[in-house]
Amino acid sequence: MCARLIVSRAGGSVAERRERLLADLENPDRYVAVACAGDDVVGYGGVIRHQLMSGMPADTAPSGYYLIGLIIAPKWRRYGIGELLTIDRMRWTAERADEIYYFANLANGAILDLHQRFRFEEVTRDFTFPNAPLKPGTCVLLRAPLPYPN
């Protein structure tokens, strides 16, 4: 069900997404948070650890943990699910690091507003991230200190 939610927003194959989720669950540098209402998956968000490697472009985002892929089913938006998933992912990351990153499209006001409440501050708008389809000038990289206070 989680794979279907992700595919509904990001596209691709449900089977392929399911395999990626299973791999994420086994990777100690990744975390998957899921919100359910009854038997329905209504939200998803992940954390990945990104590591700079030699040969990456000079403008590659810094090494660290990144919030990724926050998706809430359309009829469940504006109920605080995204906030709860973000708190959960930040708590998990705080056990491993003293800061956390995320990047977003500048046109996505809802996600930018959400993360502003968690003390995220802009790092740069001039960056790349491996395998992310970022168009120059459309995204912002942000960082917040951890742990996030209760």
PyMOL commands that place a pseudoatom at each C-alpha (Angstrom):
pseudoatom trace, name=CA, resn=MET, resi=1, chain=A, elem=C, hetatm=0, pos=[0.000, 0.000, 0.000]
pseudoatom trace, name=CA, resn=CYS, resi=2, chain=A, elem=C, hetatm=0, pos=[2.878, 2.376, 0.736]
pseudoatom trace, name=CA, resn=ALA, resi=3, chain=A, elem=C, hetatm=0, pos=[4.377, 1.674, -2.673]
pseudoatom trace, name=CA, resn=ARG, resi=4, chain=A, elem=C, hetatm=0, pos=[1.059, 2.598, -4.306]
pseudoatom trace, name=CA, resn=LEU, resi=5, chain=A, elem=C, hetatm=0, pos=[0.946, 5.916, -2.452]
pseudoatom trace, name=CA, resn=ILE, resi=6, chain=A, elem=C, hetatm=0, pos=[4.464, 6.768, -3.601]
pseudoatom trace, name=CA, resn=VAL, resi=7, chain=A, elem=C, hetatm=0, pos=[3.751, 5.744, -7.209]
pseudoatom trace, name=CA, resn=SER, resi=8, chain=A, elem=C, hetatm=0, pos=[0.558, 7.846, -7.214]
pseudoatom trace, name=CA, resn=ARG, resi=9, chain=A, elem=C, hetatm=0, pos=[2.744, 10.921, -6.695]
pseudoatom trace, name=CA, resn=ALA, resi=10, chain=A, elem=C, hetatm=0, pos=[6.125, 10.023, -8.175]
pseudoatom trace, name=CA, resn=GLY, resi=11, chain=A, elem=C, hetatm=0, pos=[5.136, 7.571, -10.916]
pseudoatom trace, name=CA, resn=GLY, resi=12, chain=A, elem=C, hetatm=0, pos=[6.896, 4.357, -11.792]
pseudoatom trace, name=CA, resn=SER, resi=13, chain=A, elem=C, hetatm=0, pos=[6.142, 0.750, -11.044]
pseudoatom trace, name=CA, resn=VAL, resi=14, chain=A, elem=C, hetatm=0, pos=[4.506, -0.414, -7.798]
pseudoatom trace, name=CA, resn=ALA, resi=15, chain=A, elem=C, hetatm=0, pos=[6.611, -3.595, -7.853]
pseudoatom trace, name=CA, resn=GLU, resi=16, chain=A, elem=C, hetatm=0, pos=[9.835, -1.617, -8.295]
pseudoatom trace, name=CA, resn=ARG, resi=17, chain=A, elem=C, hetatm=0, pos=[8.888, 0.833, -5.552]
pseudoatom trace, name=CA, resn=ARG, resi=18, chain=A, elem=C, hetatm=0, pos=[8.020, -2.051, -3.208]
pseudoatom trace, name=CA, resn=GLU, resi=19, chain=A, elem=C, hetatm=0, pos=[11.483, -3.549, -3.784]
pseudoatom trace, name=CA, resn=ARG, resi=20, chain=A, elem=C, hetatm=0, pos=[13.122, -0.185, -3.048]
pseudoatom trace, name=CA, resn=LEU, resi=21, chain=A, elem=C, hetatm=0, pos=[11.113, 0.153, 0.175]
pseudoatom trace, name=CA, resn=LEU, resi=22, chain=A, elem=C, hetatm=0, pos=[12.146, -3.326, 1.300]
pseudoatom trace, name=CA, resn=ALA, resi=23, chain=A, elem=C, hetatm=0, pos=[15.788, -2.457, 0.607]
pseudoatom trace, name=CA, resn=ASP, resi=24, chain=A, elem=C, hetatm=0, pos=[15.396, 0.807, 2.548]
pseudoatom trace, name=CA, resn=LEU, resi=25, chain=A, elem=C, hetatm=0, pos=[14.079, -1.115, 5.557]
pseudoatom trace, name=CA, resn=GLU, resi=26, chain=A, elem=C, hetatm=0, pos=[17.256, -3.215, 5.609]
pseudoatom trace, name=CA, resn=ASN, resi=27, chain=A, elem=C, hetatm=0, pos=[19.649, -0.257, 5.190]
pseudoatom trace, name=CA, resn=PRO, resi=28, chain=A, elem=C, hetatm=0, pos=[20.815, 1.226, 8.533]
pseudoatom trace, name=CA, resn=ASP, resi=29, chain=A, elem=C, hetatm=0, pos=[21.406, 4.607, 6.836]
pseudoatom trace, name=CA, resn=ARG, resi=30, chain=A, elem=C, hetatm=0, pos=[17.770, 4.883, 5.721]
pseudoatom trace, name=CA, resn=TYR, resi=31, chain=A, elem=C, hetatm=0, pos=[14.503, 5.230, 7.560]
pseudoatom trace, name=CA, resn=VAL, resi=32, chain=A, elem=C, hetatm=0, pos=[10.906, 4.868, 6.429]
pseudoatom trace, name=CA, resn=ALA, resi=33, chain=A, elem=C, hetatm=0, pos=[8.018, 6.451, 8.328]
pseudoatom trace, name=CA, resn=VAL, resi=34, chain=A, elem=C, hetatm=0, pos=[4.455, 5.498, 7.414]
pseudoatom trace, name=CA, resn=ALA, resi=35, chain=A, elem=C, hetatm=0, pos=[1.129, 6.902, 8.620]
pseudoatom trace, name=CA, resn=CYS, resi=36, chain=A, elem=C, hetatm=0, pos=[-1.962, 4.706, 8.518]
pseudoatom trace, name=CA, resn=ALA, resi=37, chain=A, elem=C, hetatm=0, pos=[-5.667, 5.275, 9.061]
pseudoatom trace, name=CA, resn=GLY, resi=38, chain=A, elem=C, hetatm=0, pos=[-7.207, 1.889, 9.642]
pseudoatom trace, name=CA, resn=ASP, resi=39, chain=A, elem=C, hetatm=0, pos=[-5.907, -0.348, 6.890]
pseudoatom trace, name=CA, resn=ASP, resi=40, chain=A, elem=C, hetatm=0, pos=[-5.032, 2.556, 4.585]
pseudoatom trace, name=CA, resn=VAL, resi=41, chain=A, elem=C, hetatm=0, pos=[-1.564, 4.050, 4.173]
pseudoatom trace, name=CA, resn=VAL, resi=42, chain=A, elem=C, hetatm=0, pos=[-2.192, 7.802, 4.195]
pseudoatom trace, name=CA, resn=GLY, resi=43, chain=A, elem=C, hetatm=0, pos=[1.341, 9.174, 4.471]
pseudoatom trace, name=CA, resn=TYR, resi=44, chain=A, elem=C, hetatm=0, pos=[4.972, 8.339, 3.876]
pseudoatom trace, name=CA, resn=GLY, resi=45, chain=A, elem=C, hetatm=0, pos=[8.311, 10.006, 4.413]
pseudoatom trace, name=CA, resn=GLY, resi=46, chain=A, elem=C, hetatm=0, pos=[11.880, 8.827, 4.388]
pseudoatom trace, name=CA, resn=VAL, resi=47, chain=A, elem=C, hetatm=0, pos=[15.371, 9.679, 5.543]
pseudoatom trace, name=CA, resn=ILE, resi=48, chain=A, elem=C, hetatm=0, pos=[18.535, 8.880, 3.637]
pseudoatom trace, name=CA, resn=ARG, resi=49, chain=A, elem=C, hetatm=0, pos=[22.186, 9.371, 4.451]
pseudoatom trace, name=CA, resn=HIS, resi=50, chain=A, elem=C, hetatm=0, pos=[24.034, 11.085, 1.626]
pseudoatom trace, name=CA, resn=GLN, resi=51, chain=A, elem=C, hetatm=0, pos=[27.813, 10.844, 1.464]
pseudoatom trace, name=CA, resn=LEU, resi=52, chain=A, elem=C, hetatm=0, pos=[29.974, 13.064, -0.750]
pseudoatom trace, name=CA, resn=MET, resi=53, chain=A, elem=C, hetatm=0, pos=[32.277, 11.008, -2.933]
pseudoatom trace, name=CA, resn=SER, resi=54, chain=A, elem=C, hetatm=0, pos=[35.309, 11.980, -4.950]
pseudoatom trace, name=CA, resn=GLY, resi=55, chain=A, elem=C, hetatm=0, pos=[34.398, 13.008, -8.460]
pseudoatom trace, name=CA, resn=MET, resi=56, chain=A, elem=C, hetatm=0, pos=[31.061, 14.553, -7.516]
pseudoatom trace, name=CA, resn=PRO, resi=57, chain=A, elem=C, hetatm=0, pos=[30.486, 18.114, -8.758]
pseudoatom trace, name=CA, resn=ALA, resi=58, chain=A, elem=C, hetatm=0, pos=[31.750, 20.882, -6.464]
pseudoatom trace, name=CA, resn=ASP, resi=59, chain=A, elem=C, hetatm=0, pos=[28.190, 22.118, -5.902]
pseudoatom trace, name=CA, resn=THR, resi=60, chain=A, elem=C, hetatm=0, pos=[26.934, 18.739, -4.621]
pseudoatom trace, name=CA, resn=ALA, resi=61, chain=A, elem=C, hetatm=0, pos=[24.919, 18.994, -1.412]
pseudoatom trace, name=CA, resn=PRO, resi=62, chain=A, elem=C, hetatm=0, pos=[26.913, 18.241, 1.751]
pseudoatom trace, name=CA, resn=SER, resi=63, chain=A, elem=C, hetatm=0, pos=[27.155, 14.859, 3.414]
pseudoatom trace, name=CA, resn=GLY, resi=64, chain=A, elem=C, hetatm=0, pos=[24.487, 14.157, 5.998]
pseudoatom trace, name=CA, resn=TYR, resi=65, chain=A, elem=C, hetatm=0, pos=[20.988, 12.877, 6.627]
pseudoatom trace, name=CA, resn=TYR, resi=66, chain=A, elem=C, hetatm=0, pos=[18.202, 14.162, 4.374]
pseudoatom trace, name=CA, resn=LEU, resi=67, chain=A, elem=C, hetatm=0, pos=[14.439, 14.137, 4.762]
pseudoatom trace, name=CA, resn=ILE, resi=68, chain=A, elem=C, hetatm=0, pos=[13.000, 12.871, 1.490]
pseudoatom trace, name=CA, resn=GLY, resi=69, chain=A, elem=C, hetatm=0, pos=[9.730, 12.050, -0.197]
pseudoatom trace, name=CA, resn=LEU, resi=70, chain=A, elem=C, hetatm=0, pos=[7.050, 13.357, 2.150]
pseudoatom trace, name=CA, resn=ILE, resi=71, chain=A, elem=C, hetatm=0, pos=[3.783, 12.251, 0.549]
pseudoatom trace, name=CA, resn=ILE, resi=72, chain=A, elem=C, hetatm=0, pos=[0.325, 12.564, 2.083]
pseudoatom trace, name=CA, resn=ALA, resi=73, chain=A, elem=C, hetatm=0, pos=[-2.770, 11.109, 0.397]
pseudoatom trace, name=CA, resn=PRO, resi=74, chain=A, elem=C, hetatm=0, pos=[-4.800, 14.052, -0.974]
pseudoatom trace, name=CA, resn=LYS, resi=75, chain=A, elem=C, hetatm=0, pos=[-7.878, 13.530, 1.212]
pseudoatom trace, name=CA, resn=TRP, resi=76, chain=A, elem=C, hetatm=0, pos=[-5.675, 13.354, 4.343]
pseudoatom trace, name=CA, resn=ARG, resi=77, chain=A, elem=C, hetatm=0, pos=[-3.798, 16.617, 3.821]
pseudoatom trace, name=CA, resn=ARG, resi=78, chain=A, elem=C, hetatm=0, pos=[-4.079, 19.412, 6.395]
pseudoatom trace, name=CA, resn=TYR, resi=79, chain=A, elem=C, hetatm=0, pos=[-4.614, 17.026, 9.315]
pseudoatom trace, name=CA, resn=GLY, resi=80, chain=A, elem=C, hetatm=0, pos=[-1.060, 17.268, 10.683]
pseudoatom trace, name=CA, resn=ILE, resi=81, chain=A, elem=C, hetatm=0, pos=[0.150, 13.968, 9.235]
pseudoatom trace, name=CA, resn=GLY, resi=82, chain=A, elem=C, hetatm=0, pos=[3.109, 15.590, 7.490]
pseudoatom trace, name=CA, resn=GLU, resi=83, chain=A, elem=C, hetatm=0, pos=[4.116, 17.248, 10.738]
pseudoatom trace, name=CA, resn=LEU, resi=84, chain=A, elem=C, hetatm=0, pos=[3.934, 13.963, 12.671]
pseudoatom trace, name=CA, resn=LEU, resi=85, chain=A, elem=C, hetatm=0, pos=[5.976, 12.133, 10.036]
pseudoatom trace, name=CA, resn=THR, resi=86, chain=A, elem=C, hetatm=0, pos=[8.555, 14.928, 10.074]
pseudoatom trace, name=CA, resn=ILE, resi=87, chain=A, elem=C, hetatm=0, pos=[8.851, 14.819, 13.875]
pseudoatom trace, name=CA, resn=ASP, resi=88, chain=A, elem=C, hetatm=0, pos=[9.297, 11.042, 13.744]
pseudoatom trace, name=CA, resn=ARG, resi=89, chain=A, elem=C, hetatm=0, pos=[11.981, 11.252, 11.048]
pseudoatom trace, name=CA, resn=MET, resi=90, chain=A, elem=C, hetatm=0, pos=[13.823, 14.020, 12.892]
pseudoatom trace, name=CA, resn=ARG, resi=91, chain=A, elem=C, hetatm=0, pos=[13.792, 12.009, 16.139]
pseudoatom trace, name=CA, resn=TRP, resi=92, chain=A, elem=C, hetatm=0, pos=[15.262, 8.988, 14.329]
pseudoatom trace, name=CA, resn=THR, resi=93, chain=A, elem=C, hetatm=0, pos=[17.958, 11.162, 12.766]
pseudoatom trace, name=CA, resn=ALA, resi=94, chain=A, elem=C, hetatm=0, pos=[18.783, 12.880, 16.073]
pseudoatom trace, name=CA, resn=GLU, resi=95, chain=A, elem=C, hetatm=0, pos=[20.029, 9.499, 17.333]
pseudoatom trace, name=CA, resn=ARG, resi=96, chain=A, elem=C, hetatm=0, pos=[22.627, 9.576, 14.540]
pseudoatom trace, name=CA, resn=ALA, resi=97, chain=A, elem=C, hetatm=0, pos=[23.475, 13.206, 13.776]
pseudoatom trace, name=CA, resn=ASP, resi=98, chain=A, elem=C, hetatm=0, pos=[23.322, 16.745, 15.129]
pseudoatom trace, name=CA, resn=GLU, resi=99, chain=A, elem=C, hetatm=0, pos=[21.752, 18.267, 12.015]
pseudoatom trace, name=CA, resn=ILE, resi=100, chain=A, elem=C, hetatm=0, pos=[19.421, 17.302, 9.190]
pseudoatom trace, name=CA, resn=TYR, resi=101, chain=A, elem=C, hetatm=0, pos=[18.881, 18.546, 5.633]
pseudoatom trace, name=CA, resn=TYR, resi=102, chain=A, elem=C, hetatm=0, pos=[16.128, 18.632, 3.077]
pseudoatom trace, name=CA, resn=PHE, resi=103, chain=A, elem=C, hetatm=0, pos=[15.587, 20.266, -0.263]
pseudoatom trace, name=CA, resn=ALA, resi=104, chain=A, elem=C, hetatm=0, pos=[12.419, 21.387, -1.937]
pseudoatom trace, name=CA, resn=ASN, resi=105, chain=A, elem=C, hetatm=0, pos=[11.086, 23.187, -4.944]
pseudoatom trace, name=CA, resn=LEU, resi=106, chain=A, elem=C, hetatm=0, pos=[10.720, 26.898, -4.199]
pseudoatom trace, name=CA, resn=ALA, resi=107, chain=A, elem=C, hetatm=0, pos=[7.168, 26.775, -5.585]
pseudoatom trace, name=CA, resn=ASN, resi=108, chain=A, elem=C, hetatm=0, pos=[6.079, 24.231, -2.927]
pseudoatom trace, name=CA, resn=GLY, resi=109, chain=A, elem=C, hetatm=0, pos=[4.896, 26.696, -0.304]
pseudoatom trace, name=CA, resn=ALA, resi=110, chain=A, elem=C, hetatm=0, pos=[3.183, 24.054, 1.839]
pseudoatom trace, name=CA, resn=ILE, resi=111, chain=A, elem=C, hetatm=0, pos=[6.344, 21.993, 2.348]
pseudoatom trace, name=CA, resn=LEU, resi=112, chain=A, elem=C, hetatm=0, pos=[8.487, 25.089, 2.913]
pseudoatom trace, name=CA, resn=ASP, resi=113, chain=A, elem=C, hetatm=0, pos=[6.027, 26.369, 5.540]
pseudoatom trace, name=CA, resn=LEU, resi=114, chain=A, elem=C, hetatm=0, pos=[5.989, 22.985, 7.280]
pseudoatom trace, name=CA, resn=HIS, resi=115, chain=A, elem=C, hetatm=0, pos=[9.756, 22.796, 7.565]
pseudoatom trace, name=CA, resn=GLN, resi=116, chain=A, elem=C, hetatm=0, pos=[10.117, 26.410, 8.674]
pseudoatom trace, name=CA, resn=ARG, resi=117, chain=A, elem=C, hetatm=0, pos=[8.295, 25.412, 11.880]
pseudoatom trace, name=CA, resn=PHE, resi=118, chain=A, elem=C, hetatm=0, pos=[11.118, 22.921, 12.521]
pseudoatom trace, name=CA, resn=ARG, resi=119, chain=A, elem=C, hetatm=0, pos=[13.846, 25.616, 12.429]
pseudoatom trace, name=CA, resn=PHE, resi=120, chain=A, elem=C, hetatm=0, pos=[15.123, 24.755, 8.954]
pseudoatom trace, name=CA, resn=GLU, resi=121, chain=A, elem=C, hetatm=0, pos=[17.204, 27.566, 7.472]
pseudoatom trace, name=CA, resn=GLU, resi=122, chain=A, elem=C, hetatm=0, pos=[18.366, 28.081, 3.924]
pseudoatom trace, name=CA, resn=VAL, resi=123, chain=A, elem=C, hetatm=0, pos=[21.841, 26.836, 3.046]
pseudoatom trace, name=CA, resn=THR, resi=124, chain=A, elem=C, hetatm=0, pos=[21.894, 27.524, -0.695]
pseudoatom trace, name=CA, resn=ARG, resi=125, chain=A, elem=C, hetatm=0, pos=[19.904, 27.572, -3.918]
pseudoatom trace, name=CA, resn=ASP, resi=126, chain=A, elem=C, hetatm=0, pos=[22.941, 26.636, -5.993]
pseudoatom trace, name=CA, resn=PHE, resi=127, chain=A, elem=C, hetatm=0, pos=[23.419, 22.896, -5.495]
pseudoatom trace, name=CA, resn=THR, resi=128, chain=A, elem=C, hetatm=0, pos=[23.049, 19.479, -7.064]
pseudoatom trace, name=CA, resn=PHE, resi=129, chain=A, elem=C, hetatm=0, pos=[22.022, 16.191, -5.487]
pseudoatom trace, name=CA, resn=PRO, resi=130, chain=A, elem=C, hetatm=0, pos=[22.768, 12.760, -6.984]
pseudoatom trace, name=CA, resn=ASN, resi=131, chain=A, elem=C, hetatm=0, pos=[19.853, 11.326, -8.981]
pseudoatom trace, name=CA, resn=ALA, resi=132, chain=A, elem=C, hetatm=0, pos=[17.535, 14.243, -8.141]
pseudoatom trace, name=CA, resn=PRO, resi=133, chain=A, elem=C, hetatm=0, pos=[15.973, 16.041, -11.115]
pseudoatom trace, name=CA, resn=LEU, resi=134, chain=A, elem=C, hetatm=0, pos=[16.766, 19.560, -9.890]
pseudoatom trace, name=CA, resn=LYS, resi=135, chain=A, elem=C, hetatm=0, pos=[16.413, 22.431, -12.306]
pseudoatom trace, name=CA, resn=PRO, resi=136, chain=A, elem=C, hetatm=0, pos=[18.827, 25.327, -11.586]
pseudoatom trace, name=CA, resn=GLY, resi=137, chain=A, elem=C, hetatm=0, pos=[17.188, 28.125, -9.625]
pseudoatom trace, name=CA, resn=THR, resi=138, chain=A, elem=C, hetatm=0, pos=[14.039, 26.172, -8.714]
pseudoatom trace, name=CA, resn=CYS, resi=139, chain=A, elem=C, hetatm=0, pos=[15.081, 24.463, -5.469]
pseudoatom trace, name=CA, resn=VAL, resi=140, chain=A, elem=C, hetatm=0, pos=[16.452, 25.354, -2.063]
pseudoatom trace, name=CA, resn=LEU, resi=141, chain=A, elem=C, hetatm=0, pos=[18.639, 23.331, 0.301]
pseudoatom trace, name=CA, resn=LEU, resi=142, chain=A, elem=C, hetatm=0, pos=[17.841, 23.758, 3.996]
pseudoatom trace, name=CA, resn=ARG, resi=143, chain=A, elem=C, hetatm=0, pos=[19.334, 22.531, 7.275]
pseudoatom trace, name=CA, resn=ALA, resi=144, chain=A, elem=C, hetatm=0, pos=[18.085, 22.296, 10.865]
pseudoatom trace, name=CA, resn=PRO, resi=145, chain=A, elem=C, hetatm=0, pos=[19.857, 21.524, 14.130]
pseudoatom trace, name=CA, resn=LEU, resi=146, chain=A, elem=C, hetatm=0, pos=[19.009, 18.388, 16.081]
pseudoatom trace, name=CA, resn=PRO, resi=147, chain=A, elem=C, hetatm=0, pos=[17.571, 17.279, 18.344]
pseudoatom trace, name=CA, resn=TYR, resi=148, chain=A, elem=C, hetatm=0, pos=[14.295, 18.999, 17.618]
pseudoatom trace, name=CA, resn=PRO, resi=149, chain=A, elem=C, hetatm=0, pos=[12.785, 20.167, 20.929]
pseudoatom trace, name=CA, resn=ASN, resi=150, chain=A, elem=C, hetatm=0, pos=[9.514, 18.511, 21.953]
for i in range(1, 150): cmd.bond("trace and resi %d" % i, "trace and resi %d" % (i + 1))
show_as sticks, trace
zoom trace
